[in-house]
Amino acid sequence: MKQLKINITVKRPGFTLQVDELFGSGITGIFGHSGAGKSTLLQCVSGVNSPTHGYIRIGDTLLFCSQKRIGRAVNKRKVGYVFQEGRLFPHLSVISNLRYGWKGADSKVDVDDVIELLELRPLLHCLPSDISGGERQRVALGRALLTAPEILLLDEPFSALDQKMRQRIIPYIRKSARLLRIPVLVVSHDLPDLLKLTQRLCIMKNGQVVGHDQYEHLLSHPNLHHLLPVADVVNSVQLEVKHVNAQEKLITLNGFGSNRCVKVIMEPHKRHYATGQLARIFLKPKDIILSEVLIEKTSFQNQLAGTITHLSDEGARVMCQVDCGFLLWCEVSRASAYRMQLTIGKPVYCLFKSLAIDKIDV
């Protein structure tokens, strides 16, 4: 499996991008706000833009090297590029768009494989104008897969989609990455969307990479606020299905090696949940209430006992990391932190509603 090495500097009026990173196979989320340099990075890898100096290498092949004056043309780089709006040929049917990308024997998959993988068969004879935004993104993804890519780039693939469409396209991207086993870089300014794709993040700020690691490790950084603004932090926890209550539409999950359970609402489009299946929940720190005692007769389905392991002063707010058998970040006001005398080692309860959990991915 080939690795993607990027060591480049890009200088533009008023902006400098510097990246020196290694990307392995699988999905890496490129996260940052507007102006961070995310799209510029992808454009340099694809060949749309050229760095000022440095090099880009996939395996042993140089795509760009300023020292050796190498700059492969866009169509010679074996890079699949999916733009946020899809960019399909409007006058070609879905099947013609797919075949346009196909490289014959060089492709790791054939057209029929992609049609089945992305569930495109009912759309084959439609024009792009006749299908939904999510369907167009699936076609664009399929066309990219058929170009025999050694690198797959997705630039803001969710920005033109509503929440329902996003949830539908995410599984297709994950399946595609597993099929190709190549470096896949996905740019987004929406952290929850990226975390539903991958737990490996490359965080960019002002043209610099400020963090590149598994999300759980990034959350343990002593200066978390230098990596992620408080408003962007979200808890992402992998758990296991322990019990399914179809009558109450609730699923009980538990942490590995922990008897602490989390109850979540069943997703209406899921027809089957099995005990032992893995699940991942997403929960915003501001949706967690801290309490010194267990509260009876409340609508909170989840009250997890834990111990404060880290406190981060964020001005008017304080971020608390609580070990509940798994780690949760909670956000409280400075006044509440003072009133409760929150300190490292203090036992607390984390309270949150089942409805506060953004998504369960089984």
SVG drawing of the C-alpha trace seen along z (x, -y; Angstrom):
<svg xmlns="http://www.w3.org/2000/svg" viewBox="-43 -40 60 50">
<polyline fill="none" stroke="black" stroke-width="0.4" points="0.0,0.0 1.5,-3.3 1.9,-6.3 1.4,-9.9 4.2,-12.3 3.7,-16.0 6.4,-18.5 5.6,-21.8 5.5,-25.5 3.0,-27.6 3.4,-31.4 0.6,-33.7 0.1,-37.4 -1.0,-37.6 -0.9,-33.8 1.6,-31.0 0.9,-27.3 3.5,-25.0 2.8,-21.3 5.2,-18.4 3.0,-15.3 2.8,-11.6 -0.6,-10.1 -1.2,-6.3 -4.0,-4.4 -7.5,-5.0 -9.4,-8.2 -7.8,-11.3 -10.1,-14.2 -8.5,-17.6 -10.2,-20.0 -10.1,-23.7 -12.1,-26.9 -12.2,-29.0 -8.8,-30.3 -6.8,-27.5 -5.4,-26.2 -7.3,-23.0 -8.4,-23.3 -5.1,-24.8 -3.5,-21.6 -5.7,-19.4 -5.2,-21.5 -1.4,-21.1 -1.7,-17.3 -4.0,-17.1 -1.8,-19.4 -4.4,-22.1 -2.0,-24.4 1.8,-24.2 3.7,-24.7 6.4,-27.4 8.9,-24.7 9.1,-21.2 7.8,-17.8 4.8,-15.5 5.4,-11.8 3.1,-8.8 5.0,-5.6 8.3,-6.0 6.8,-8.3 7.3,-12.0 4.3,-14.0 6.0,-17.3 9.6,-18.3 10.8,-21.9 14.5,-20.8 14.3,-18.3 11.9,-20.4 9.3,-17.7 5.6,-18.6 3.4,-15.9 0.4,-17.0 -3.1,-16.7 -4.0,-13.7 -0.8,-11.9 -1.1,-11.9 -3.6,-9.1 -5.5,-11.3 -9.3,-11.0 -10.8,-14.4 -14.4,-14.8 -15.6,-18.5 -18.3,-19.7 -20.8,-20.2 -19.9,-16.9 -19.1,-18.6 -20.7,-15.9 -21.0,-16.4 -24.5,-17.8 -25.1,-16.4 -24.1,-12.8 -26.2,-10.2 -25.0,-8.7 -23.7,-5.6 -21.8,-7.8 -20.3,-9.9 -19.1,-6.7 -17.6,-5.3 -15.8,-8.5 -13.7,-7.9 -13.1,-4.2 -9.4,-3.3 -10.1,0.3 -7.7,2.9 -5.8,0.2 -8.9,-0.4 -9.0,1.6 -12.8,1.9 -15.0,2.2 -18.1,0.2 -20.5,2.9 -18.6,3.1 -19.0,-0.7 -22.7,-0.6 -23.4,2.1 -21.2,0.5 -22.8,-2.9 -26.3,-1.6 -26.5,-3.5 -28.4,-1.1 -31.8,-2.8 -30.1,-6.1 -28.0,-4.9 -30.0,-6.5 -30.8,-9.7 -29.1,-13.0 -27.4,-14.8 -30.2,-17.4 -32.8,-14.7 -31.2,-13.3 -30.7,-14.6 -27.6,-16.3 -26.7,-13.2 -27.1,-11.0 -24.9,-13.3 -22.2,-13.1 -22.4,-9.3 -22.0,-9.4 -19.0,-11.8 -17.5,-9.4 -18.0,-6.5 -16.4,-8.3 -13.4,-9.1 -13.1,-5.4 -13.0,-4.3 -10.0,-6.5 -7.6,-4.0 -6.6,-6.5 -3.6,-6.1 -5.0,-9.0 -8.6,-10.1 -9.4,-13.7 -12.8,-14.9 -13.2,-18.7 -16.1,-19.6 -18.3,-16.7 -21.1,-17.5 -21.4,-21.3 -24.2,-21.1 -26.1,-18.4 -28.7,-18.6 -28.3,-16.5 -30.4,-13.6 -28.3,-13.4 -25.1,-13.6 -26.0,-10.6 -26.7,-8.7 -23.5,-9.5 -21.1,-8.9 -21.4,-5.0 -20.6,-5.1 -17.4,-7.0 -16.4,-4.6 -17.1,-1.6 -15.1,-3.1 -12.1,-3.7 -12.1,-0.1 -12.3,1.1 -9.4,-0.9 -7.0,-0.9 -5.3,-4.1 -4.8,-7.5 -8.1,-9.3 -8.1,-13.0 -11.5,-14.5 -11.6,-18.3 -14.4,-19.7 -15.1,-22.5 -17.7,-20.3 -16.0,-18.2 -19.0,-15.9 -19.2,-14.9 -15.5,-14.1 -15.7,-12.0 -18.5,-9.9 -16.0,-9.0 -12.8,-8.7 -11.1,-9.2 -7.8,-10.3 -7.6,-14.1 -5.2,-16.6 -6.1,-20.0 -5.1,-23.1 -5.0,-26.7 -3.6,-29.7 -1.7,-27.6 -0.1,-25.3 -0.8,-21.8 -1.4,-22.2 -2.3,-18.5 -2.3,-15.2 -3.4,-12.1 -6.3,-10.0 -9.1,-12.3 -9.0,-10.8 -5.3,-11.7 -5.9,-15.2 -8.5,-15.7 -5.9,-14.8 -3.6,-17.6 -2.7,-19.8 -3.5,-22.9 -6.6,-21.7 -7.9,-25.2 -4.8,-25.7 -5.9,-22.8 -9.7,-23.2 -12.0,-26.1 -14.3,-25.1 -17.3,-25.4 -15.8,-22.6 -15.1,-20.0 -17.4,-17.0 -17.3,-13.7 -16.8,-10.7 -17.0,-7.4 -17.1,-3.9 -19.3,-1.6 -21.0,1.8 -24.7,2.7 -25.8,4.4 -29.6,4.4 -32.3,3.4 -35.7,2.2 -37.9,2.1 -41.0,1.0 -39.4,-2.1 -37.2,-2.6 -34.1,-2.7 -30.7,-1.0 -28.4,-0.5 -24.7,-0.7 -21.8,-0.1 -18.1,-0.9 -15.6,1.8 -14.5,3.0 -17.0,0.7 -20.5,1.2 -21.5,-2.4 -24.3,-2.3 -25.6,-4.9 -29.1,-4.9 -29.8,-6.3 -32.8,-6.6 -33.1,-4.0 -32.6,-5.4 -35.8,-5.0 -34.0,-3.9 -32.2,-1.0 -34.1,2.2 -31.9,4.3 -29.6,3.9 -27.7,6.9 -26.1,7.4 -22.4,7.1 -22.4,4.7 -20.0,1.8 -21.5,-1.7 -20.2,-5.2 -22.0,-8.1 -21.4,-11.8 -22.3,-14.2 -21.6,-17.9 -19.9,-19.0 -22.5,-21.7 -25.2,-19.1 -23.8,-17.4 -24.8,-18.6 -22.5,-18.0 -24.0,-17.1 -22.5,-16.1 -25.4,-13.7 -27.6,-11.3 -30.9,-12.9 -34.2,-10.9 -37.4,-11.4 -35.8,-13.2 -36.0,-13.0 -32.3,-12.4 -31.9,-8.8 -28.2,-9.0 -26.5,-9.7 -22.9,-8.4 -20.7,-8.4 -17.2,-9.6 -14.1,-11.5 -12.7,-14.8 -9.3,-14.1 -8.6,-17.4 -9.8,-21.1 -9.2,-23.7 -9.9,-27.3 -11.4,-28.9 -12.3,-32.3 -16.0,-32.5 -16.2,-28.7 -14.4,-25.7 -13.9,-22.5 -13.9,-19.4 -12.7,-16.0 -14.5,-13.2 -13.6,-9.5 -16.8,-7.6 -15.2,-4.3 -14.6,-6.3 -13.7,-9.9 -16.2,-12.7 -15.6,-16.4 -18.2,-18.6 -18.6,-22.4 -19.7,-24.5 -19.6,-28.2 -16.8,-29.6 -19.5,-30.5 -20.7,-26.9 -17.2,-25.6 -16.5,-27.9 -19.8,-27.2 -19.3,-23.4 -15.6,-23.7 -14.6,-21.5 -11.1,-20.1 -9.2,-17.2 -10.1,-14.0 -13.6,-15.2 -16.4,-12.6 -19.3,-13.9 -22.2,-12.6 -22.5,-13.4 -26.2,-13.9 -27.5,-14.0 -30.6,-13.1 -30.8,-10.3 -32.1,-12.9 -28.9,-14.9 -26.8,-12.2 -26.2,-13.4 -25.8,-10.1 -25.3,-6.4 -23.4,-4.6 -23.8,-0.9"/>
</svg>
